[in-house]
């Protein structure tokens, strides 16, 4: 088994990352609120 390189991980992320609201902002409060709301909900669960 080989370790993935940084470029491999970045390429995987570019192909597979979900478009989440807190990834489009640098406002710490907005990120915190989004994280708390996701943890308190069933978002992303089957």
C-alpha positions as CSV (number, residue, x, y, z in Angstrom):
1,X,0.0,0.0,0.0
2,X,1.3,3.4,-0.9
3,X,0.6,6.7,0.6
4,X,-1.4,9.2,-1.5
5,X,0.5,12.3,-2.4
6,X,-0.7,15.8,-1.7
7,X,-1.6,16.3,-5.4
8,X,-3.6,13.0,-5.4
9,X,-5.6,14.2,-2.4
10,X,-6.2,17.6,-3.9
11,X,-7.3,16.0,-7.2
12,X,-9.7,13.7,-5.3
13,X,-11.1,16.6,-3.4
14,X,-11.7,18.6,-6.6
15,X,-13.7,15.7,-8.0
16,X,-15.6,14.7,-4.9
17,X,-16.1,17.7,-2.6
18,X,-19.6,18.7,-1.8
19,X,-20.6,22.3,-2.3
20,X,-21.3,23.3,1.3
21,X,-22.1,26.8,2.3
22,X,-19.4,27.2,4.8
23,X,-16.8,26.5,2.2
24,X,-17.7,29.7,0.3
25,X,-17.1,32.1,3.2
26,X,-14.3,33.1,5.5
27,X,-16.6,34.5,8.2
28,X,-15.8,32.5,11.3
29,X,-19.3,33.1,12.8
30,X,-21.1,31.8,9.6
31,X,-18.8,28.7,9.6
32,X,-19.6,28.1,13.3
33,X,-23.3,28.4,12.9
34,X,-23.3,26.1,9.8
35,X,-21.3,23.5,11.6
36,X,-23.6,23.5,14.7
37,X,-26.7,23.3,12.4
38,X,-25.2,20.3,10.5
39,X,-24.4,18.5,13.7
40,X,-27.9,19.1,15.1
41,X,-29.7,17.9,11.9
42,X,-29.8,14.7,9.9
43,X,-28.2,16.4,6.9
44,X,-26.2,13.9,4.9
45,X,-27.5,10.9,6.6
46,X,-29.5,8.3,4.7
